[in-house]
Amino acid sequence: DLGVDDKKEAEALGIRIGDMVVPDTNFRVMNNPNYLAGKAFDNRASCAVGLYVLERLKGKKHVPLSFACTVQEEPGLRGARTSTDLMHPELAFAIDTTLAGDTPANTNSCKLGGGVVISMLDSNTVYHRGLIRYVEKVCKEQGIPYQYAVFNGGGTDSGNIHKSFEGIVNMTLSIPIRYMHTNQSIIHKQDLEACVDLLTYILCTMDQQTFDMICA
């Protein structure tokens, strides 16, 4: 609501049909400092995970790595297709957010503060069982908190990644989020850290023998 009488007053403000509207939302740390509120954590949170992983890998020996912040996931996983065609990975993780179920009248299984989310199934992908079991094993051995999610609606970039070329070993790791697709959402810092810990460990320890075991 612009608080004007008519179209003429709106146009006098410089507003035209087709102008974009962006909610005025500021990042803030909440009462419990592990809870973070802000704009577009879906999917700025995943971009942050990638950047933190790159920082952690400085000076460490690790497998070859490509990292992409993709676009146009919502209208058809388009950025995932072009990025995968450019990188042609042997192993790929899509990092995304997923709906938390820890508010009233919500029945999703994952919650804020429960750890990185291992996605088992969504509308686009049945995730690679060998990779899921490997990730579970790493989390248990390294004391990384994790939880599960299954969604029959919605999907992630994995929907295009796993179908590219001859097929790519792939799964999605997610950050639980409240109020997705609204002007302000909430995530938990420790879930973000768990995802960073998991990916850093995998990148630093992956070798041909481990990859062959995953694919067996």
Backbone as a ProteinNet text record, in pm:
[ID]
protein_1_A
[PRIMARY]
DLGVDDKKEAEALGIRIGDMVVPDTNFRVMNNPNYLAGKAFDNRASCAVGLYVLERLKGKKHVPLSFACTVQEEPGLRGARTSTDLMHPELAFAIDTTLAGDTPANTNSCKLGGGVVISMLDSNTVYHRGLIRYVEKVCKEQGIPYQYAVFNGGGTDSGNIHKSFEGIVNMTLSIPIRYMHTNQSIIHKQDLEACVDLLTYILCTMDQQTFDMICA
[TERTIARY]
85.5	0	89	78.4	164.6	110.9	-14.4	-71.7	-97.3	-154.9	-187.5	-334.2	-387.2	-529.1	-560.3	-466.5	-500.9	-375.1	-397.2	-287.5	-193.6	-249.5	-167.9	-66	-108	-16.3	92.2	53.1	151.7	256.5	212	305	395.7	343.7	424.7	541.3	527.2	635.9	742.8	720.8	816.7	788.5	671.6	637	566.9	607.8	550.7	508.4	415	372.7	494.1	513.1	626.7	743.8	742.1	849.1	851.4	971.3	987.1	962.6	901.9	879.4	967.8	1044.7	1134.6	1105.1	1066	1041.9	1167.6	1150.1	1261.6	1289.7	1384.9	1414.3	1561.2	1588.6	1725.7	1766.6	1893.9	1948.8	1956.6	1924.6	1942.4	1963.5	2043.1	2062	1949.5	1884.8	1766.3	1803.1	1702.5	1723.8	1821	1801.8	1903.1	1995.2	2121.9	2208.8	2234.5	2192	2203.4	2097.6	1991	1883.3	1907.4	1903.9	1932.5	1811.6	1771.5	1658.7	1708.9	1653.2	1696.7	1622.6	1658.4	1595.5	1660.9	1580	1626.4	1733.2	1719	1808.6	1792.4	1678.6	1660.4	1684.7	1812.7	1913.6	2050.3	2046.3	2172.5	2247.4	2172.9	2237.1	2328.8	2285.4	2366.2	2490.8	2476.7	2594.2	2694.9	2644.1	2732.3	2805.4	2734.6	2798.6	2916.7	2895.3	3002.3	3121.8	3096.8	3206.9	3283	3211.1	3278.1	3362.5	3312	3388.4	3517.6	3508.1	3627.6	3729.9	3682.8	3773.6	3842.2	3765.7	3819.4	3924.8	3911.6	4001.2	4135	4148.6	4274.7	4390.2	4492.9	4610.7	4595.4	4477.5	4454.5	4454.4	4497.1	4491.1	4348.8	4293.6	4156.5	4139.2	4030	4001.1	3967.9	3982	3942.4	3797.6	3771.7	3641.3	3593.6	3468.5	3400.9	3281.7	3259.4	3152.1	3073.5	2941.5	2858.1	2740.5	2711.5	2586	2491.5	2396.2	2311.6	2192.8	2130.7	2012.5	1897.1	1777.2	1656.1	1628.1	1643.8	1602.2	1450.4	1381.5	1235.6	1162.7	1203.7	1129.6	1180.1	1261.3	1299.7	1441.9	1507.6	1642.7	1740.4	1725.7	1800.3	1948.6	1979.8	2120	2195.3	2125.4	2188.7	2230	2146.5	2177.8	2301.9	2307.4	2421.4	2549.6	2538.1	2657.5	2713.8	2625.1	2670.3	2734.7	2677.2	2736.1	2874.8	2896.8	3026.6	3129.3	3087.9	3182.4	3200.7	3093.8	3095.4	3155.4	3093.5	3149	3124.1	3206	3182.4	3092.6	3100.3	3023.7	2973.2	2845.1	2789.6	2692.9	2701.7	2606	2531.7	2399.8	2320.2	2296.5	2327.7	2305.8	2185.1	2085.6	1961.8	1908.6	1794.8	1722.3	1599.6	1545.5	1425.8	1336.1	1207.1	1109.4	1123.6	1144.1	1145.2	1001.6	986.8	853.1	838.1	902.9	904	819.6	722	626.6	486.5	392.4	259.2	190.8	123.1	45.8	132.9	264	354.2	403.4	397.9	429	556.7	635.3	761.5	853.7	940.3	1017.9	1139.8	1195.9	1320.9	1293.7	1393.5	1376.5	1504.1	1491.1	1606.8	1690.1	1822.1	1911.6	1932.6	1868	1880.7	1995.4	2062.2	2175.3	2145.9	2246.2	2231.6	2126.2	2048.5	1940.1	1985.5	1973.2	1998	1865.2	1854.1	1730.8	1728.6	1620.8	1608.7	1533.2	1435.8	1345.5	1275.2	1256.3	1166.7	1097.1	1025.1	944.3	1026.8	1156.1	1242	1346.8	1375.8	1493.4	1472.1	1515.7	1539.7	1690.7	1736.7	1879.7	1962.8	2088.5	2180.6	2202	2160.6	2161.1	2302.3	2398.2	2535	2591.5	2559.8	2607.9	2540.4	2411	2339.9	2403.6	2430.6	2488.4	2628.7	2704.3	2838.1	2829.8	2739	2722.8	2677.4	2585.2	2543.3	2663.3	2745.9	2863.1	2958.4	2984.8	3073.2	3016.2	2888.3	2825.2	2837.3	2813.6	2822.6	2965.5	3060.5	3199.9	3259.2	3215.6	3272.9	3189.3	3080.7	2996.7	2924.9	2889	2819.4	2668.8	2593.1	2448.2	2379.2	2285.1	2214.4	2071.9	1987.3	1847.5	1801.6	1680.3	1631.7	1511.7	1490.7	1370.5	1326.6	1195.9	1135.1	1021.3	1025.4	920.2	870.7	737.7	683.3	642.2	662.7	638.5	762.9	794.7	914.7	1038.2	1145.6	1270.2	1387.6	1503.6	1626.1	1701.4	1816.5	1899.4	1940	1936.2	1970	1882	1760.5	1669.2	1727	1812.4	1880.5	2021.1	2088.5	2227.1	2237.1	2151.9	2169.5	2135.4	2065.8	2028.2	2124.3	2225.2	2316	2416.5	2455.5	2554.4	2513.7	2606.2	2574.9	2514.8	2484.5	2432.6	2541.9	2510.3	2609.3	2568.3	2663.3	2639.7	2611.9	2496.1	2448.3	2347.9	2343.9	2238.8	2228.8	2125.7	2105.1	2127.1	2200.5	2214.1	2142.5	2065.6	1982.1	1997.7	1964.7	1959.7	1812.1	1765.4	1625.3	1596.5	1478.1	1442.1	1294.9	1265.7	1126.8	1085.4	959	898.3	965.4	997.9	1057.3	966.3	1026.8	956.6	872.5	903.4	842.9	950.1	912.4	1010.4	1117.1	1091.9	1194.5	1186.4	1297.1	1301.9	1403.2	1404.2	1489.7	1564.9	1694.2	1777.1	1851.7	1919.7	1995.9	2143.7	2227	2369.3	2435.2	2395	2460.6	2427.8	2311.3	2279.7	2372.4	2396.7	2489.8	2629.3	2673.6	2806.9	2819.6	2713	2716	2734.8	2668.4	2682.6	2824	2879.9	3017.7	3115.5	3099	3187.1	3182.6	3062.5	3044.5	3113.1	3086.6	3144.6	3296.1	3346.7	3491.5	3559.2	3501.9	3560.1	3558.4	3445.8	3434.5	3536.8	3551.6	3644	3789.8	3819.4	3957.4	3993.5	3894.8	3922.6	3880.6	3807.7	3761.5	3879.1	3875.3	3974.4	3904	3978.2	3917.4	3855.6	3922.1	3869.5	3735.7	3726.6	3600.7	3491.5	3524.2	3426.2	3375.6	3467	3427.2	3335.8	3364	3279.4	3139.2	3128.4	2998.5	2917.7	2984.7	2917.2	2887.9	2948.4	2934.6	2790.1
-118.6	0	123.5	202.4	320.1	441.6	433.6	548.1	665.6	636.9	743.2	731.2	838.8	842.5	768.4	777.5	723.8	692.8	644.5	605.3	721.6	840.5	957.3	985.1	974.3	996.2	888.5	765.9	656.9	680.8	722.5	749.3	867.3	963.3	1078.6	1038.9	924.4	872.5	800.2	789.2	720.6	572.1	528.1	385.6	353.6	242.9	201.1	54.3	17.2	-123.2	-209.2	-319	-408.8	-384.6	-273.6	-250.4	-362.9	-401	-508.2	-455.3	-539.8	-507.5	-598	-537.9	-614.3	-578.9	-676.7	-646.4	-592.1	-494.8	-434.2	-518.5	-611	-707.8	-699.8	-693.9	-685.2	-813.2	-850.2	-965.2	-933.7	-1031.5	-1011.6	-1143.6	-1137.5	-1249.4	-1244.3	-1357.8	-1358.5	-1379.5	-1395	-1402.4	-1513	-1632	-1736.5	-1712.8	-1678.9	-1636.4	-1742.8	-1865.9	-1967.8	-1949.7	-1875.9	-1854.5	-1724.3	-1734.1	-1619.8	-1591.3	-1466.6	-1426.4	-1336.1	-1352	-1268.6	-1299.8	-1226.1	-1238	-1348.1	-1426.1	-1516.8	-1616.2	-1669.3	-1778	-1897.8	-1910.8	-2002.5	-1920.8	-1910.8	-2008.3	-1942.8	-1830.1	-1768.5	-1856.6	-1932.3	-2019.3	-2119.9	-2174.5	-2273.5	-2211.1	-2088.7	-2017.6	-1995	-1962.7	-1943.6	-2072.2	-2185.6	-2314.8	-2334.9	-2311.7	-2329.4	-2240.3	-2115.8	-2022.8	-2062.1	-2106.5	-2150.8	-2276.2	-2366.5	-2486.9	-2446.9	-2354.7	-2309.6	-2249.7	-2175.4	-2119.5	-2229.6	-2331.1	-2441.7	-2519.9	-2524.2	-2605.8	-2538.4	-2411.8	-2341.8	-2413.6	-2447.3	-2511.8	-2660.7	-2717.5	-2860.1	-2934.9	-3060.3	-3145.8	-3197.3	-3185.6	-3230.4	-3268.7	-3337.5	-3377.6	-3253.7	-3264.3	-3151.5	-3111.8	-2983.1	-2931.6	-2820.9	-2828.4	-2718.3	-2677.5	-2546.8	-2493.8	-2392.3	-2406.1	-2314.6	-2265.9	-2136.8	-2081	-2073	-2162.7	-2173.9	-2079.1	-2058.7	-1973.3	-2054.1	-1998.6	-2053.1	-2198.1	-2226.8	-2358.8	-2371.5	-2269.8	-2277.1	-2298.8	-2232.9	-2254.2	-2370.3	-2460.3	-2576.1	-2625.1	-2595.1	-2647.5	-2613.4	-2495.4	-2462.4	-2440	-2369.3	-2345.1	-2472.5	-2568.9	-2696.9	-2768.6	-2758.8	-2825.3	-2764.3	-2632.7	-2570.2	-2585.5	-2576.1	-2591.3	-2732.4	-2830.8	-2970.1	-2997.7	-2943.5	-2962.3	-2900.5	-2791.2	-2725	-2801.3	-2851.8	-2912.3	-3062.4	-3132	-3277.3	-3349.7	-3338.3	-3401.7	-3551.4	-3621.3	-3763.6	-3782.3	-3687.6	-3691.6	-3550.5	-3536.2	-3401.8	-3395.9	-3287.1	-3258	-3129.5	-3135.4	-3013	-2968.7	-2843.2	-2789	-2696.2	-2721	-2645.5	-2623.1	-2556.9	-2549.8	-2639	-2677.3	-2760.5	-2718.2	-2736.4	-2687.1	-2756.4	-2677.4	-2730.3	-2757.5	-2858	-2894.7	-2874.7	-2771.7	-2753.7	-2635.6	-2595.7	-2492.7	-2555.3	-2494.8	-2554.5	-2586	-2699.3	-2746	-2785.8	-2799.3	-2842.4	-2982.3	-3072.1	-3212.6	-3262.4	-3173.3	-3218.1	-3273.1	-3363.8	-3439.1	-3365.2	-3270.9	-3207.9	-3079.6	-3037.5	-2920.3	-2838	-2711.3	-2625	-2673.3	-2678.3	-2723.6	-2873	-2946.9	-3092.3	-3142.7	-3053	-3093.1	-3083.9	-3119.2	-3119.7	-3222.4	-3192.2	-3280.6	-3367.9	-3498.5	-3595.2	-3620.1	-3574.7	-3592.9	-3732.7	-3804.8	-3941.2	-3947.4	-3857	-3864	-3730.3	-3686.9	-3575.2	-3600.2	-3502.1	-3525.2	-3546.7	-3508.5	-3520.6	-3630.4	-3676.7	-3761	-3866	-3989.2	-4090.2	-4093.9	-4055.6	-4030.6	-4158	-4144.3	-4256.3	-4324.7	-4450.2	-4520	-4537.2	-4569.3	-4585.8	-4456.4	-4342.9	-4214	-4177	-4205.6	-4178.7	-4255.9	-4383.3	-4466.5	-4418.4	-4374	-4320.6	-4193.3	-4103.4	-3978.7	-4007.9	-4101	-4141.4	-4189.5	-4271.1	-4327	-4215.9	-4120	-4008.2	-3928	-3898.9	-3821.4	-3892.9	-4022.5	-4098.9	-4101.8	-4128.4	-4139.7	-4006	-3897.6	-3765.7	-3684.4	-3742	-3673.1	-3551.8	-3559.2	-3449.4	-3473.3	-3381.3	-3402.5	-3403.4	-3498.2	-3507.9	-3554	-3532.5	-3573.5	-3603.6	-3655.5	-3698.7	-3616.3	-3616.1	-3555.2	-3634.6	-3646.7	-3707.3	-3615.9	-3568.8	-3480.5	-3530.7	-3547.2	-3587.3	-3467.2	-3346.9	-3224.4	-3137.5	-3073.8	-2991.4	-3073.7	-3005.2	-3074.6	-2979.2	-3027.7	-2948.6	-2964	-2898.3	-2907.7	-3051.2	-3138.7	-3279.3	-3340	-3286.3	-3339.4	-3336.4	-3239.6	-3236.6	-3294.5	-3275.4	-3322	-3472	-3550.9	-3696.4	-3756.1	-3680.7	-3730.5	-3686.1	-3608.4	-3555	-3659.6	-3649.2	-3739.1	-3885	-3967.4	-4108.9	-4134.4	-4028.4	-4039	-4001.6	-3916.2	-3868.3	-3910.5	-3965.8	-4001.9	-3872.9	-3864.9	-3734.5	-3750	-3648.9	-3638.6	-3493.3	-3463.8	-3329.2	-3326.2	-3226.5	-3195.2	-3063.1	-3054.8	-2936.6	-2874.3	-2746.1	-2669.6	-2648.5	-2689.6	-2665.3	-2515.7	-2476.9	-2335.3	-2318.2	-2215.2	-2178.1	-2064	-2065.8	-1956.5	-1937.2	-2048.6	-2043.7	-1967.8	-1894.2	-1819.1	-1705	-1659.4	-1537.2	-1429.2	-1308.5	-1199.8	-1214.9	-1299.5	-1322.5	-1466.4	-1536.7	-1675.7	-1691	-1808.9	-1834	-1964.9	-1962.7	-2083.1	-2092.2	-2205.7	-2229.4	-2242.2	-2168.3	-2162.5	-2300.8	-2384	-2514.1	-2609.5	-2592.8	-2674.2	-2637.6	-2509.1	-2460.8	-2516.3	-2511.9	-2559.7	-2710.4	-2784.9	-2929.8	-2962.5	-2888	-2910.1	-2877.8	-2770	-2732.2	-2838.2	-2886.2	-2990.2	-3116.3	-3157.1	-3279.4	-3268.6	-3161.4	-3146.7	-3132.4	-3060.1	-3043.7	-3178	-3258.5	-3390.8	-3477.1	-3479.5	-3561.7	-3520	-3390.5	-3341	-3370.2	-3375.7	-3398.9	-3547.7	-3635.5	-3777.9	-3864.2	-3807	-3885.1	-3932.4	-4059.4	-4116	-4216.5	-4276.9	-4367.7	-4488.5	-4540.3	-4657.6	-4626.5	-4511.1	-4471.4	-4450.2	-4386.8	-4362.9	-4495.6	-4589.6	-4721.2	-4793.3	-4777.8	-4839.1	-4779.7	-4647	-4581.1	-4632.7	-4653.2	-4692.1	-4841.1	-4919	-5065.4	-5110.6
0	0	0	-105.6	-120.2	-45.5	-0.6	68.7	-23	-141.6	-236.5	-277.4	-338.6	-375.5	-504.6	-601.8	-733.1	-813.5	-935.5	-1024.4	-1053	-1068.1	-1100.1	-989.9	-864.1	-752.6	-748.2	-779.3	-781.2	-889.6	-1006.6	-1116	-1084.8	-1006.9	-968.6	-878.3	-813.7	-729.8	-811.5	-942.4	-1028.6	-1043.5	-1001.2	-1004.4	-1135.9	-1199.4	-1325.9	-1319	-1404.3	-1413.4	-1448	-1372.9	-1396.2	-1303.3	-1226.4	-1129.4	-1025.8	-986.2	-887.2	-746.3	-663.1	-522.8	-438	-348.5	-261.7	-116.5	-33.6	108.6	176.5	262.7	336	459.5	446.3	552.4	590.2	717.9	767.7	838.5	821.6	893.9	1042.7	1125.9	1269.1	1340.8	1445.3	1536.5	1639.2	1665.5	1750.5	1897.5	1981.3	2126.2	2164.4	2109.8	2116.1	1995.9	2018.9	1907.9	1802.5	1825.6	1722	1613.3	1643.9	1548.5	1472.6	1339.5	1253.3	1164.9	1158.9	1075.1	963.1	844.4	733.9	605.4	504.4	373.2	289.6	221.4	115.4	162.4	284.6	325.1	233.1	168.3	56.7	-71.4	-124.4	-90.5	-63.9	6.5	46.2	146.1	226.7	324.8	257.2	144.5	73.2	11.4	-39.2	-91.2	21.1	140.6	256.1	290.5	286.4	313.1	218.3	89.5	-7.6	20.7	55.8	83.6	209.6	312.4	435.4	409.2	325.5	291	219	125	53.4	150	248	349	428.7	469	548.1	470.8	339.2	256.8	227.8	263.2	238.7	308	230.6	286.8	312.5	279.1	301.4	168.2	174.3	56.4	40.7	-79.9	-103.9	-249.4	-277.6	-415.4	-499.5	-632.1	-717.9	-691.1	-686.9	-645.1	-737.5	-777.7	-845.6	-760.6	-750.5	-667.3	-748.4	-750.2	-828.7	-746.4	-757.3	-705.7	-825.2	-832.8	-951.8	-946.2	-1061.2	-1072.3	-1132	-1121.8	-1184.9	-1146	-1017.4	-969.3	-972	-922.7	-909.3	-1042.5	-1152.1	-1277.9	-1362.2	-1305.1	-1385.8	-1370.5	-1260.1	-1231.7	-1344.1	-1401.5	-1522.8	-1496.4	-1387.3	-1356	-1324	-1264.9	-1234.7	-1362.4	-1464.2	-1592.2	-1655.9	-1665.1	-1732.4	-1650.7	-1518.1	-1433.2	-1442.2	-1439.5	-1448.3	-1584.1	-1690.7	-1824	-1832.8	-1761.2	-1762.4	-1679.4	-1563.5	-1468.7	-1489.6	-1533.5	-1553.9	-1432.3	-1315.3	-1194.2	-1191.1	-1116.1	-1089.6	-967.4	-875.3	-750.9	-723.9	-690.5	-673.5	-556.6	-480.9	-374.8	-411.7	-408.8	-415.1	-271.3	-242.4	-109.2	-116.8	-31.4	-38.7	102.3	111.4	238.1	227.4	341.4	341.6	456.4	440.6	537.8	672.9	776.2	912.4	957.5	1042.9	1091.7	1240.4	1295.1	1440.6	1486.7	1405.2	1444.8	1449.7	1523	1538.3	1405.9	1401.5	1285.3	1167.1	1188.5	1081.7	1115.3	1019.2	1046.6	979.3	918	858.2	966.5	928.3	1027.7	1080.2	1004.9	1047.3	1126	1202.3	1287.6	1292	1326.8	1344.3	1461.7	1441.6	1546.9	1550	1460.5	1458.1	1373.3	1301.5	1218.9	1070.4	990.8	845.5	806.7	703.6	660.8	544.4	563.1	455.9	385.9	263.6	188.2	126.2	147.7	97.9	-35	-51.1	-165.4	-181.5	-306.8	-333.4	-466.5	-516.8	-636.5	-762	-758.5	-877.2	-867.4	-745.8	-727.8	-620.1	-650.5	-547.7	-529.1	-412.1	-395.6	-389.2	-428.7	-442.7	-307	-297.1	-168.7	-112.7	-198.8	-152.1	-95.2	-158.6	-110.1	21.8	32.1	157.9	272.8	252.1	358.2	395.2	296.8	323.8	407.7	371.2	446.3	589.3	606	741.5	823.2	761.2	829	872.9	784.3	817.8	934.9	929.4	1037.1	1171.5	1172.8	1298.2	1351.1	1262.9	1305.2	1348.5	1285.4	1314.4	1413.4	1462	1559	1501	1372.6	1305.7	1316.7	1376.5	1390.3	1254.4	1237.8	1111.1	1135.3	1037.2	1042.2	900.3	886.3	755.8	710.5	579.1	522.1	400.4	384.6	266.4	223.1	99.2	48.7	-86.1	-97.5	-227.3	-311.6	-258.6	-334.3	-330.6	-441.3	-446.3	-475.4	-507.2	-539.1	-530.5	-569	-564.7	-696.4	-704.5	-825.3	-858	-759.3	-785.4	-893.9	-909.8	-1010.7	-1151	-1179.7	-1309.9	-1302.9	-1189.6	-1178.6	-1201.9	-1134.7	-1139.8	-1275.4	-1359.3	-1491.9	-1601.4	-1566.8	-1667.9	-1714.7	-1842	-1902.8	-1882.2	-1834.6	-1813.3	-1676.3	-1603.2	-1466.5	-1367.9	-1272.2	-1176	-1035.8	-961.2	-821.3	-744.5	-683.7	-637.8	-523.3	-436.3	-335.5	-291	-211.4	-159.7	-9.3	36.3	178.1	200.9	307.8	326	464.3	470.3	593.7	628.9	747.2	784.1	791.7	748.9	744.6	780.9	857.9	885.7	793.3	749.8	673.1	536.4	472	337.6	241.1	151.4	47	103.2	223.1	275.3	280.7	326.2	324.1	432.3	533	634.9	684	676.8	720.9	833.7	896	1011.8	992.8	1019.2	1018.8	1150.7	1170.8	1293.8	1257.9	1327.3	1295.8	1300.2	1395.7	1410.9	1295.9	1233.6	1115.2	999.5	985.8	883.1	907.2	1032	1067.4	1045.6	1073.6	1052.3	904.8	817.7	673.6	627.4	678.8	644.6	692.3	815.9	871.1	785.4	747.6	669	533.3	461.3	327.7	332.7	432.1	444.6	467.3	554.5	581.3	454.7	385.4	265	159.7	139.7	37.6	72.1	201.4	243.5	252.1	251.2	269.6	149.9	55.4	-59.2	-143.7	-183	-274.4	-364	-455.6	-552.3	-484.7	-382.3	-311.6	-245.1	-181.8	-117.6	-220	-332.5	-437	-494.7	-516.5	-568.2	-469.8	-339.4	-235.5	-239.3	-256.7	-264.1	-382	-494.6	-617.8	-626.4	-538.9	-548.2	-528.9
[MASK]
++++++++++++++++++++++++++++++++++++++++++++++++++++++++++++++++++++++++++++++++++++++++++++++++++++++++++++++++++++++++++++++++++++++++++++++++++++++++++++++++++++++++++++++++++++++++++++++++++++++++++++++++++++++++

